[in-house]
Amino acid sequence: MATPDRSGEAPARSRRADALRNQQTLLAAAAAVFVTSGVDAPIREIAARAGVGIGTIYRHFPTRADLVVAVYRHQVEACAEAGPSLLAVAGSPLAALRQWVDLFVDFLVTKHGLANALRSDTSGFDALHAYFLDRLVPVCEQLLDAAVDAGEIRPGTHAYELMRGIGNLCVGDDSDPRYDPRRLVGMLLQGLQRPQSS
């Protein structure tokens, strides 16, 4: 147990750590709900998933736009951190790339709803998009380079092109129940693979 000094620093540090953990739990719950139910999902659904009251969410995120932006940043960071981790533990660079792309597709579901949530703040949306590119393009590039070096995919695909292609495939998901973006993204990745020599 932390012993407080005269300035009360230890309890304050502990409270900050608890608040950060609680906020991360809320963001993870909101991200999961946004993936399945969209960014307009009821706040009570997010609260139930996080195991907190609705007031707790509003205390951290006074508006839906605040929550959506925070989830967006949270998912960008999760995708950025996942790339090197997946390379370290996956069976191959291509397997790491496939797993990372799955996370990226989940993120894109949230990202598509962001524009509506931030309709009135285009400069804020532009800043977030720049942040997204700065954080994720280098990670995707690292995964692609590793797969090329391992002889698993053909050289010549640029990270931005791949991410843009995946994003474009994910756009049609809302309008047609027969449309399966994950299947199409899988086909795209399959097309990057080097043919196996017999």
Secondary structure, DSSP 8 states (H G I E B T S, - for coil): -----TT-HHHHHHHHHHHHHHHHHHHHHHHHHHHHH-TT--HHHHHHHHTS-HHHHHHH-SSHHHHHHHHHHHHHHHHHHHHHHHHHHSSSHHHHHHHHHHHHHHHHHHHHHHHHHTTT-HHHHHHHHHHHHHHHHHHHHHHHHHHHHTTSB-TT--HHHHHHHHHHHHHGGGT-TT--HHHHHHHHHHHHB-----
